[in-house]
Amino acid sequence: MTTKQIDYCIELSRTLNFSRAAENQFVSQPTFSYQIRLLEEEVGFEIFSRSGRGAALTPAGAQFVRFLTGMREELKQAVEQGQNFSARYKDGISVSMMTREAVCFLPEAMRLFEKEYPHVQILPKFEYTGGMDGFLKNETDVLFALKEETRLIPGIAGHDLFVSRVYLIARREDPLASRNRITEEDLTGRTLMVGGGSPPALRAVQRRLISTGKIAYFNSPDHDTTLTNVAAERGVCLAPGFLNDHSGQFAWIPFDCPETFSCVLCTHREDRRASLSAFLEILTTLYRKAVAFPL
């Protein structure tokens, strides 16, 4: 299967007309039709049914084209990244995290790092789920994680980054937004958003609050949905400080509880590149100096 055949197949699925699709791809219709037939012979099923009126996707073809379209877009992005890389960089360090906010000082670290290593690219990779799996498959070089998730994993090195606390997230107009600290009693009668992939320490706090019988709760599938529900005045939520985007859209008030989150950067133990060590030192130093920065 060639990229040309993929492009022809996707184009035909849009136009459902061989002549028009061939014209859009700047080839003759016989050449176009021949390549579509070769593709169908390779995959072993009919992608398009033909008639005097044109073409129609078969049920198998419709499913195939959906996957093909996604694959082609990923391939395009890979080519573009490769072109960027080859034009300027000689090496790269990929950093996996669930959201951009998780490593708030990453942009500043990238800026400082580029002065020292202008030919090494720092490539952020955002994976709300599956980041650990990709890291263990050597798909990324650095992983932002919680220390509790990494204790028993062999072959990795952990680098302490910062300790994060639990915060209550509320609308800025919420009466709780004026508090300096939130206690369990402050949430009496309120609705708490729970779930959404919460780490174990946060789930423990949520369960403790729910068990009092003094608050209502509402299950939310992920952090973005939770924030949408908070904005819609459906309730409030608790979250680790490392998810704070510091945009000012919501009030983040420290919650009075002993639970914290030890955030670390994981690297592969055999990766001893000087550039990687320098990048980690820059990033960890930024956090050590951020004494008053809310985490």
N, C-alpha and C positions, 0 to 999 in steps of 0.2 A: 504494500500500500504506500503510495507516494503522496507527498503534500499536494501535488497537482491534482491527483485523483480525489483527495479529500476536499479541496476547494471546489472542484467540479461537482462533486456530490452535494455539497452544501448549497451551491448556487442553484442546482437543479431543484432541490427541495424548496427553494424560495420561489422560483419562477414556474416550475412544473411545465416547462416548455423547453425542448431541446434546442430549438433555433435561438430563442432569446438568451438562454443560459450560455450557449456557445459564443454568441455575440458579446455578452458581458465579460466572458473570459478571454476574448480576443483570439479564438481559435475557430477552425472550420467545424461545422456540425458533425461530419463523419469522424473527425479526430476526437471530438468531445464524446460522441456516442460510443466510440471504441474504448475509451478510457473508463467510462461508466461500466461497460460490459466486463472489462478486465477486473474492475473492482468487485463486481458481483460474483464473478467466478472465484476470486480469491476468498471472499468471506463465506461463500457457499450458500447464499440465499438471494432471492430477488429483492432489491431495494426499491425499485420503481416498477410499476405496471405500466405498459405502453398501450396507447390507443391512438386512433386517428386524431383525437383532440389534444394529444400531448402526453403527459406522464402524471402519475399519481403515486404517492408513497404507499407502499404496502404496510401493514401493521408492524412487521419486523423492521422495515425500512424506517418508519417514523421513530421507533425507539433507537435504532442505530444512529440516525442523524442527530438525535438529541445528544447522545454521548460524543459523537464525532465533533459537533460544534463546540462543546466544552473542551475537548482535547485540543482542537485547533487553536482556541483562544489561549490555552495554557502554553502551547508550543510557540505562539506568537510572542507571548510575554517572555518566555525563556530565550528566544532569539534576541529580543530587544535588550534584555539584561546582559546577555553575552556580548552584544555589540558595545554596550556601555562599558562593560568590564574590560574588554580587549583594547578599547581606545585609550584607557587611562590607567588601569590598575594591573598590578602584577600578582596580587594575592587578595584574599578576601576573608572576612570573619563574619559569619552569620549569627545573629542573636535572636533567639526565639522567646517570645513572651505572649501572654494572653491578650494584653491591650497595650497601647502606647503609654498609658498613664502608669503602668506598673513600674517602669524604670524612667521616672520623670526627668532625670538628669541625662538621659541618653543623648539627646541632641547636643547638649553642651560638651559631653564627653567625645562625641564624634567630631565636633569642631576642633577641640584641643588635640585630639589624636591625629587629625589630618595634617596638622602643622609638623608633627614629628614623623609620621609615616604617610606621606602624600600618595604613595602608590599602593596602599592597602585599603580596600573598601570595607566599610562596616555596613552590613546589610541586615536591617531589621526584618523579622519575619513574625507576623502576628497569627497565632494559633490559639483560639480560645479553648479548644480541646485538642488533645492529641500531640501537644508540644513535647511531652516526655517521650512518647513513642518515636517521634521523628528524631529527637536528640539521640536516643539509644541506637537508632539505625544510622547514626553518623550523617544525618541530613542537615544538621546544624552544629555549629561549633560551641555556642554558649546558650545556656538555658536559664531563664529566670524561674525560680521555683521556691517552694517553702521547704525549709530544712527537714521537716518531718517526712516529706515525700522522698527524700534522697538518702536517708540514713543507711539503708540496707542494699543499695545499688552498687555493685562492684564496678571498678574501672572508671570512676568519675572522681573529680576533685571539686570540693565545695569551697566557695569564697564568700565569706560573710559580707552582706551588703548593708542591711539595716534591719531594725526591729520595728514592725508596724503595729498599730493599736486598732481597737474597734471604735468605730464612729457611728453615730446616728445620722442618717441622711433625711432631711426634711425640706419642704419648700421654704424659701426665705421668708414667706409671709406667715409661716407656722409659728404659733406662740413659743414652741420649743426652740426656735432658731435663736432666740435672745439669750438662752442659757449658755453658761461657760462649760457646764458638764451635765450630762444626763444620767439619771439613776433609774433603777427598775421601777420605782414608784411613779416617776414622771410619765411612764408609758401606760399607766392604768387607764383602761377604757379605749385605748387606741388600737388600730389595726396594724399589725406588723407583717411586712412582706418577707417571706421565708423561701428557702430553697435556692434555685438558680445556681447550682454548682458551688455552694458555699463550702469553704474548707472546714475540716473537722472542728477546729477551735471555735469558729463562728456558729456552726450547727449546735455545739454544746451550749452556747449562750442563748441561741434561739429556743432550744428545748427547755432550758431553765426558765425562761420568761413565759413560755406557753404553759408550762406545768403549774404556774401560779394561779391560772384560771382568771387572771385579771385583765388579759388582753385578748383580742381577736387576732386571727392570723389568716393570711392569704398566700397560697402557693404561687410562685412566679418562676418561670422556666429558666431565665438567665438574667444577668445583671442589667442589660439594656432594657429588657421588658420591665424589670423592677423599677428602674429610674423613670420609665414612662408612666408607670402606675403611681409613683410618688408625685410626679408632675401633675397627674390627673386627680390628685387629692384622694386617692384610694387608700392611702396609708403612708407609713414611714418604713424605713428599713435600716438594718445594721450592715456595715460593710467594713472590710479592711481598709486602712488608710491608704494603702498603695494603689487603690483604684480611684483615688481622688484626682480629677483632671484639673483642679484649681482654676476652673473657669468662672466660678462665682455663681453658677446657675442654681446650685443648691447650697443649703447650709450643712456643713459637716461639723457636728458637735461631738467631742470626746464622750464615750460611754464608759461609765464607771464599772469596770469588771477587770479581773486579773488576766484574762486571756490576751495573748499577743501573737504575732506572726513573725517568725524569724525568716527573713528573706535572703536568699543566697543566689549566687551565680554559679552554675555548674559548667565545668569544662571536661573534656576527655583527658584522662590522666596522661596519655602518651603525647598529647599535643603540647609541645614545649617551645612553640614559636616565641621569639622575643617580642614580636608585634602584639601577640595575644596577651602576654604578661604586661606589656606597657598599657594596653587598652584597659585591662582589669584594674591596674593601679590608678589610672586616671579616673575611672568611674567610682571606685571605692573611696578615693580621696575626696571627690566631690560630696559624697554622702557623709563622710566623717566631718567635713567642715560645715555641713548644713545643720548646725546646732538647733536653730529655732525653726527649722522647716518642718511643718506638720506631716507626720507619717503615720 
